Amino acid sequence: MPNAPAAVSVATTASAGLPLDKHLEDFDYRHQTTITKRQVNALLDFGFIDNRENVVFIGPPGVGKTHLAIGIGQKAIQAGYKVLFRTALDLVEDLELAEMKGELKKRISQLAKFDMLIIDELGYLVQPDLFILAENDRSTRRVMPSPAHVS
């Protein structure tokens, strides 16, 4: 996918809902023993998006899962992909509200339009049925890099 023009990239970054300005260039790999810079850089060809594969970062709080996911999301935006960042709790609440309004299919269709959906704080959430429904619907279409906190 070609690189997006700078003005479009800035607007898209804002609409992606990225909560922090984290860059891969600022990530300190010296204290990370489970993933290397080479492994992260291998994701930047975005084959996982094009092949509709999921990427999941699992580990205890504070090791950089969210930083990496946001950094990869920013690079994806710069490459012209549509990205959305949500916490798992926010996503589930959004899906529950859509279900109560009778608009669940519509909301899932809207989410499926994103090339990359970053779902943060998965480990803080018991897997409700609505979340699993959204994941199953999206699994044939798009990717969800998911920083998960596991204790």
C-alpha positions as CSV (number, residue, x, y, z in Angstrom):
1,M,0.0,0.0,0.0
2,P,1.5,3.4,-0.9
3,N,2.4,6.0,1.7
4,A,-0.3,8.4,2.7
5,P,0.3,12.1,2.2
6,A,1.5,13.9,5.4
7,A,-1.7,15.9,5.8
8,V,-3.9,12.8,5.5
9,S,-1.6,10.9,7.8
10,V,-2.0,13.5,10.6
11,A,-5.8,13.6,10.3
12,T,-5.9,9.8,10.2
13,T,-3.7,9.6,13.3
14,A,-6.0,11.8,15.2
15,S,-9.1,9.8,14.1
16,A,-7.4,6.5,15.1
17,G,-7.8,7.4,18.8
18,L,-4.2,6.6,19.7
19,P,-4.0,7.7,23.4
20,L,-0.3,8.4,23.5
21,D,2.3,9.6,21.1
22,K,4.6,6.6,21.1
23,H,7.1,5.9,18.4
24,L,9.0,2.6,17.7
25,E,12.2,4.6,17.4
26,D,11.8,5.5,21.2
27,F,11.2,1.9,22.4
28,D,14.1,0.6,24.6
29,Y,14.8,-3.0,23.5
30,R,17.6,-3.3,26.0
31,H,15.2,-4.2,28.8
32,Q,13.0,-6.4,26.6
33,T,13.9,-10.1,26.6
34,T,10.9,-11.5,24.7
35,I,10.8,-9.5,21.5
36,T,13.6,-8.1,19.4
37,K,13.8,-5.0,17.3
38,R,14.2,-7.3,14.3
39,Q,10.9,-9.1,15.1
40,V,9.1,-5.8,15.4
41,N,10.6,-4.4,12.2
42,A,9.5,-7.5,10.4
43,L,5.9,-6.5,11.2
44,L,6.5,-3.2,9.3
45,D,6.0,-4.7,5.9
46,F,2.3,-5.1,7.1
47,G,2.0,-8.5,5.6
48,F,0.0,-9.4,8.8
49,I,-2.6,-6.8,7.8
50,D,-2.7,-7.8,4.1
51,N,-2.9,-11.5,5.1
52,R,-5.6,-10.7,7.8
53,E,-3.5,-12.2,10.6
54,N,-3.7,-11.2,14.2
55,V,-0.7,-10.0,16.3
56,V,-1.0,-10.3,20.0
57,F,1.5,-8.9,22.6
58,I,1.2,-10.7,25.9
59,G,3.1,-9.9,29.1
60,P,2.9,-8.2,32.5
61,P,2.0,-4.5,32.8
62,G,4.8,-2.0,32.0
63,V,6.8,-4.0,29.5
64,G,5.9,-2.0,26.5
65,K,3.1,-3.8,24.8
66,T,1.0,-0.7,24.3
67,H,4.0,1.3,23.2
68,L,4.8,-1.2,20.5
69,A,1.2,-1.5,19.3
70,I,0.8,2.3,19.1
71,G,4.1,2.6,17.3
72,I,3.2,-0.1,14.8
73,G,-0.2,1.6,14.4
74,Q,1.4,4.9,13.6
75,K,3.6,3.3,11.0
76,A,0.5,1.6,9.5
77,I,-1.2,4.9,9.2
78,Q,1.8,6.4,7.5
79,A,1.7,3.6,5.1
80,G,-2.0,4.4,4.3
81,Y,-3.8,1.8,6.4
82,K,-6.9,2.7,8.5
83,V,-6.2,2.1,12.2
84,L,-8.4,2.3,15.3
85,F,-7.2,2.1,18.9
86,R,-9.7,1.1,21.7
87,T,-9.3,-0.5,25.1
88,A,-11.1,-3.8,25.4
89,L,-13.5,-2.4,28.0
90,D,-14.4,0.6,25.7
91,L,-14.9,-1.8,22.8
92,V,-17.1,-4.2,24.8
93,E,-19.2,-1.2,26.2
94,D,-19.6,0.1,22.6
95,L,-20.7,-3.3,21.4
96,E,-23.1,-3.7,24.3
97,L,-24.7,-0.3,23.6
98,A,-25.0,-1.1,19.9
99,E,-26.7,-4.4,20.8
100,M,-29.2,-2.6,23.1
101,K,-30.0,-0.2,20.3
102,G,-30.4,-3.1,17.8
103,E,-27.4,-1.9,15.9
104,L,-24.8,-4.6,16.6
105,K,-24.4,-5.8,13.1
106,K,-24.0,-2.2,11.9
107,R,-21.4,-1.4,14.5
108,I,-19.4,-4.6,13.7
109,S,-19.5,-3.7,10.0
110,Q,-18.1,-0.3,10.9
111,L,-15.3,-1.8,12.9
112,A,-14.5,-4.2,10.1
113,K,-13.7,-1.3,7.8
114,F,-10.5,-0.7,9.7
115,D,-7.4,-2.4,8.4
116,M,-6.0,-2.6,11.9
117,L,-7.8,-2.6,15.2
118,I,-5.6,-2.2,18.3
119,I,-7.3,-3.5,21.4
120,D,-5.5,-2.6,24.6
121,E,-5.8,-4.1,28.1
122,L,-7.4,-7.4,27.0
123,G,-6.1,-9.1,30.2
124,Y,-8.2,-6.8,32.3
125,L,-11.4,-8.0,30.7
126,V,-13.3,-11.3,31.1
127,Q,-14.1,-12.4,27.5
128,P,-17.8,-11.5,27.1
129,D,-19.8,-13.0,24.2
130,L,-20.1,-9.6,22.3
131,F,-16.3,-9.3,22.2
132,I,-15.9,-12.8,20.9
133,L,-18.7,-12.1,18.3
134,A,-16.8,-9.0,17.0
135,E,-13.5,-10.9,16.9
136,N,-15.1,-13.8,14.9
137,D,-16.7,-11.5,12.4
138,R,-13.5,-9.5,11.9
139,S,-11.2,-12.5,11.7
140,T,-12.0,-13.2,8.1
141,R,-11.5,-9.5,7.2
142,R,-9.0,-7.6,9.2
143,V,-6.3,-7.8,11.9
144,M,-6.4,-6.8,15.6
145,P,-3.0,-6.3,17.2
146,S,-3.9,-6.7,20.9
147,P,-1.6,-5.7,23.7
148,A,-2.8,-8.0,26.5
149,H,-1.9,-7.6,30.2
150,V,-1.4,-11.0,31.8
151,S,-0.5,-11.4,35.4
